[in-house]
Amino acid sequence: MKIAVAGTGYVGLSVALLLAQHNSVHALDIIPEKVEMLNNGKSPIVDKEITAFLDAKQSGDKALDFTATLDSHEAYTDADFAVVATPTNYDSQKNYFDTSSVEAAIGAIREVNPDAWIVIKSTIPVGYTEHLRARLSDQRILFSPEFLREGHALYDNLHPSRIVLGAPNDDSRAVEAAHTFVELLANGADPAERGRRNEDGSEGIPRLVVGTTEAEAIKLFANTYLALRVAYFNELDTYAESRGLSTREIVNGVCLDPRIRSDYNNPSFGYGGYCLPKDTKQLLANYSEVPQNLISAIVDANRTRKDFIAAEIEDRIQGVENPVVGVYRLTMKSGSDNFRQSAIQGVMKRIKARGITVLVYEPTLKDAEFFGSEVTHDLEDFKRRSSVIVANRWNADLDGAEEKIYTRDLFKRD
Ligand SMILES: NC(=O)c1ccc[n+]([C@@H]2O[C@H](COP(=O)([O-])OP(=O)(O)OC[C@H]3O[C@@H](n4cnc5c(N)ncnc54)[C@H](O)[C@@H]3O)[C@@H](O)[C@H]2O)c1
């Protein structure tokens, strides 16, 4: 099949490379540097599997039919499927996702190709696909939620937890196209996944073709659950810290219950990253006129947590003359190069608003300043000048500076 992908970020690039194993894939981006890097076999993002795929393509060890382009004619002409994987940032003025890049990509696809099945992979508001199909009088638009984790983007597509496609139940051609796309994704997965046993006893990758609105809801409810889980253990930690109790002992005791288990239970400065903060807010917006308590609480809990962390940091510099708060890494997770919406930035803002000096150590940042705060690339200088070092996640870099460190990373993992 001929497949086009709009957007070569975490989602677009991993889906494009997955499908390029068995299909002809053209991936379009609007950033020339990204396109050039990709055509030279270099990944614009840090991702082990993406780098390995691009290296193997360059050396001829892997036959991947993959081309990056800036040209919509080259990308979209004759495509059977066109995947849209462009950003949907949360617009805090409108209290809703900004879907303009999705609509720009769909417009560009349709100018060239009226027949392609469009599969939106960007995360969108609940009800958006149905609304768009009606507004554009375009029956060839489907939605597929993406569940990858940054840093493991292609890995998670090679080993998917499930494949979900949304198509209107009453449109048999759309349902058929959805099944075809599910199989394209499944065929790109690691062959070992075909024989896997799932918890419910089923075999292979679970595949779901559901209504488009249900598929959109699956994505936002899944991410909001993950945010709830992080917020829950963070609030447990806030309680334990405030009462002088051992969070570690409580979490261990709670999570030995097989119904609760130990995933996602390591306290942090808040849930963050590109998706969880915006997806929870979008789900809350979708609840307008529907009764709820929990979704607002999940959104609010993250603010309360960051206020608490900022206050704890301030306590640690009481009485210090000209204190300097050292921020160790702007990223959410160890091993990541991405700090979009990281929780530590929310903590930084609160500290800076009180006039306290912040010094940042972030090796992936080339600039000398980050939002008016000095960035140092010298770890020893950073440790020496910081009155307190705040780290969302522990790293061996911090060895030797233990007495200065403030972290809630109790289990030394993400
Ligand atoms: N990053 C994640 O972990 C993740 C996981 C699941 C879902 N999502 C969702 O997928 C979408 C994309 O996320 P991402 O992290 O891959 O974003 P990203 O910012 O890494 O990549 C998006 C790419 O789209 C390009 N782009 C913007 N407008 C375009 C257009 N009109 N045509 C073609 N390309 C265009 C950008 O230049 C960029 O390279 C978002 O809706 C996000 O919520 C992201």
The ligand as an SDF file (V2000), in Angstrom:
LIG
                    3D

 44 48  0  0  0  0  0  0  0  0999 V2000
    4.3130   12.3640   22.2980 N   0  0  0  0  0  0  0  0  0  0  0  0
    3.5600   11.4330   22.8010 C   0  0  0  0  0  0  0  0  0  0  0  0
    3.9490   10.7180   23.7380 O   0  0  0  0  0  0  0  0  0  0  0  0
    2.1790   11.1680   22.2490 C   0  0  0  0  0  0  0  0  0  0  0  0
    1.5410    9.9610   22.5730 C   0  0  0  0  0  0  0  0  0  0  0  0
    0.2540    9.7350   22.0830 C   0  0  0  0  0  0  0  0  0  0  0  0
   -0.3750   10.7220   21.3280 C   0  0  0  0  0  0  0  0  0  0  0  0
    0.2690   11.8890   21.0640 N   0  0  0  0  0  0  0  0  0  0  0  0
   -0.4470   12.8940   20.2650 C   0  0  0  0  0  0  0  0  0  0  0  0
    0.0280   12.8520   18.9220 O   0  0  0  0  0  0  0  0  0  0  0  0
    0.0920   14.1820   18.3800 C   0  0  0  0  0  0  0  0  0  0  0  0
    1.5020   14.4670   17.9430 C   0  0  0  0  0  0  0  0  0  0  0  0
    2.3530   14.3960   19.0480 O   0  0  0  0  0  0  0  0  0  0  0  0
    3.9410   14.3020   18.8910 P   0  0  0  0  0  0  0  0  0  0  0  0
    4.4960   14.1490   20.2490 O   0  0  0  0  0  0  0  0  0  0  0  0
    4.2960   13.3190   17.8330 O   0  0  0  0  0  0  0  0  0  0  0  0
    4.2270   15.7900   18.3560 O   0  0  0  0  0  0  0  0  0  0  0  0
    5.6010   16.4220   17.8650 P   0  0  0  0  0  0  0  0  0  0  0  0
    5.5620   17.8490   18.2310 O   0  0  0  0  0  0  0  0  0  0  0  0
    6.7630   15.5780   18.3240 O   0  0  0  0  0  0  0  0  0  0  0  0
    5.5240   16.2630   16.2770 O   0  0  0  0  0  0  0  0  0  0  0  0
    4.5770   16.8870   15.4870 C   0  0  0  0  0  0  0  0  0  0  0  0
    5.1870   17.1770   14.1240 C   0  0  0  0  0  0  0  0  0  0  0  0
    4.1490   17.6660   13.2670 O   0  0  0  0  0  0  0  0  0  0  0  0
    4.7290   18.6620   12.4280 C   0  0  0  0  0  0  0  0  0  0  0  0
    3.6540   19.4810   11.8570 N   0  0  0  0  0  0  0  0  0  0  0  0
    2.9680   20.5280   12.3830 C   0  0  0  0  0  0  0  0  0  0  0  0
    2.0250   20.9550   11.5290 N   0  0  0  0  0  0  0  0  0  0  0  0
    2.0880   20.1590   10.4330 C   0  0  0  0  0  0  0  0  0  0  0  0
    1.3570   20.0850    9.2210 C   0  0  0  0  0  0  0  0  0  0  0  0
    0.3610   20.9260    8.9680 N   0  0  0  0  0  0  0  0  0  0  0  0
    1.7130   19.1410    8.3290 N   0  0  0  0  0  0  0  0  0  0  0  0
    2.7110   18.2680    8.5740 C   0  0  0  0  0  0  0  0  0  0  0  0
    3.4370   18.2780    9.7280 N   0  0  0  0  0  0  0  0  0  0  0  0
    3.1280   19.2250   10.6310 C   0  0  0  0  0  0  0  0  0  0  0  0
    5.6750   19.3920   13.3620 C   0  0  0  0  0  0  0  0  0  0  0  0
    6.6530   20.1160   12.6190 O   0  0  0  0  0  0  0  0  0  0  0  0
    6.2800   18.2350   14.1520 C   0  0  0  0  0  0  0  0  0  0  0  0
    7.4480   17.7090   13.5410 O   0  0  0  0  0  0  0  0  0  0  0  0
   -0.4550   15.0980   19.4700 C   0  0  0  0  0  0  0  0  0  0  0  0
   -1.8250   15.2570   19.2780 O   0  0  0  0  0  0  0  0  0  0  0  0
   -0.2150   14.3080   20.7430 C   0  0  0  0  0  0  0  0  0  0  0  0
   -1.1440   14.6440   21.7620 O   0  0  0  0  0  0  0  0  0  0  0  0
    1.5300   12.1300   21.4790 C   0  0  0  0  0  0  0  0  0  0  0  0
  1  2  1  0
  2  3  2  0
  2  4  1  0
  4  5  1  0
  4 44  2  0
  5  6  2  0
  6  7  1  0
  7  8  2  0
  8  9  1  0
  8 44  1  0
  9 10  1  0
  9 42  1  0
 10 11  1  0
 11 12  1  0
 11 40  1  0
 12 13  1  0
 13 14  1  0
 14 15  2  0
 14 16  1  0
 14 17  1  0
 17 18  1  0
 18 19  2  0
 18 20  1  0
 18 21  1  0
 21 22  1  0
 22 23  1  0
 23 24  1  0
 23 38  1  0
 24 25  1  0
 25 26  1  0
 25 36  1  0
 26 27  1  0
 26 35  1  0
 27 28  2  0
 28 29  1  0
 29 30  1  0
 29 35  2  0
 30 31  1  0
 30 32  2  0
 32 33  1  0
 33 34  2  0
 34 35  1  0
 36 37  1  0
 36 38  1  0
 38 39  1  0
 40 41  1  0
 40 42  1  0
 42 43  1  0
M  CHG  2   8   1  16  -1
M  END
$$$$
